[in-house]
Amino acid sequence: MASRLSQNFQTFTRLWYLMDARDQVVGRLAAMLSLVLQGKTKPIYHPAVDVGDHVVLINTKHIAFTGQKWKQKIYRHHTGYVRATHLIPPFLDCLVCVCINKNGLPAMHV
């Protein structure tokens, strides 16, 4: 017999969110996405249980950096070898795809 707590977790299913990133500020969008992916928007959130939802992000080419970040921001990736730092500017054609590829997830070209 399952406990009432495990029955409560099993009744909530994962939802799919389709979010549009057009003209969204990067930091605020990332903060909102992290809440949804962690499951903190659900009433059954528990840090030991994965209750996060799925998110599909579209129009990532049209994200908005505030201020002069398009010119000043540099993404750094270190491979682990000596002097093997790759500098990636944010004005690449598909920055989000590059960042997702480095994390081992499949890239989606939008």
Secondary structure, DSSP 8 states (H G I E B T S, - for coil): ---HHHHHHHH----EEEEE-TT-BHHHHHHHHHHHHHTTTSTT--TTS----EEEEE-GGG-B--TTHHHH--EEEE-SSTT-EEEE-TTSTTHHHHHHHHTTS-----
